[in-house]
């Protein structure tokens, strides 16, 4: 519901259509990325390390492939992972602090891509 309000019904319908029949691939891709962020927290890697910036790139590509072209809003999505309580709670299921950690990696990726 919140995503529909934020991005619009058309965008969300298109995302749903892209995912149809590929739900397992979509879920597995997201899970792989979120668990990798959690592993990197455990390893003590800085959120802005090359490994995490690469994970942010993978997340971006996965979202663009299976959800919507998030090129304009990817930075904002990252801030949502850090600031939105619902996102943080869901991402904490992968590992404590994954939302803010991923946000920092996303911001580094976005800054790198804007150069």
Buried (B, 14 or more C-beta within 10 A) or exposed (E): EEEEEEBEEEBBEBBEEBBEEEEEEBEEBBEEBBEBBBBBBEEEBEBBBEBBBEBBBBBBEBBBBBBBEBEEBBBEBBBBBBEBEEBBEBBEEBBEBBBBBBBBBBBBBBEEBEE
